[in-house]
């Protein structure tokens, strides 16, 4: 079994530790620390480490949603996408990476781990800028879902390319 150490992360740091620090910085509003951490991930070896961090963030978003949903244990999750005017919009309007990340969260909420893993892999493909966009969306969603004043199911922000 591996401890998830990688030479592209700070020495002696596991993916879980790195993600803990990244999430802590995001929740604290420490934008410079978040930007530094995203820069580390953007320069990391493509694939394994960024996907592992994205997977951790998907898991945390899923846990945050479940914390809002106290009933309906067997609920089926879906999303409604709205444009900036509040009008219904197609999920296809989202950038490719964040769209895959959103689908990964939904798959995890619906206990479909194979689909979750596929969508995490799809979300973390692309350029370093694409990866930063995906991780930024996941962090923003986690912060929105973790806000103590958050509604039962708060609206989640999405940003265009």
Secondary structure, DSSP 4 states (H G I P E B T S, - for coil): ------TTSSTT--HHHHHHHHHHHHHHT-HHHHHHHHHHHHHSPTTHHHHHHHHHHHHHHHHHHHHH--S-TTPPP---EE-TTS-EE-GGGS-HHHHHHHHHHHHHHTT-HHHHHHHHHHHT-S-HHHHHHHHHHHHHHHHHHH-TT--TT--------
